Amino acid sequence: MTSTNVINKIIAIRKQKRISMYAMAELLGVSQSSYFAFEKKGTLSIDRLYEISKVLEIPIYELLGLGLPPSDEINRLREENKLLKQSLNTINYLIQDLEDIETINESRNEERIPLRNYLGHLVE
């Protein structure tokens, strides 16, 4: 969305909420001429956008015309992260189980070798 579109959206929401340009300037703590110039020229900083979104009670992502609200995206990513952590924990448990099995098998093989040697000595 271009800055002109963002400003037009701000103007539309301001009018919809029946907030005059004078009142908007006062709510933002700027001079009337400064706010008038903003609506005419369209100079917009991030800080000003944040202040306007608070005054209009509209999230910045809506003013910018973004699709998914950041909180929804954050929640989705948190859930995905939780599932990935669970999967990683499961994999780590499986790896530990395999290492334990290998250790057990190695110790059994070590026990069998002397017994085989002993039995082999008896057979001879």
Secondary structure, DSSP 4 states (H G I P E B T S, - for coil): --HHHHHHHHHHHHHHTT--HHHHHHHHTS-HHHHHHHHHH----HHHHHHHHHHHT--HHHHTT-SS-HHHHHHHHHHHHHHHHHHHHHHHHHHHHHHHHHHHHHHHHHHHHHHHHHHHHHH-
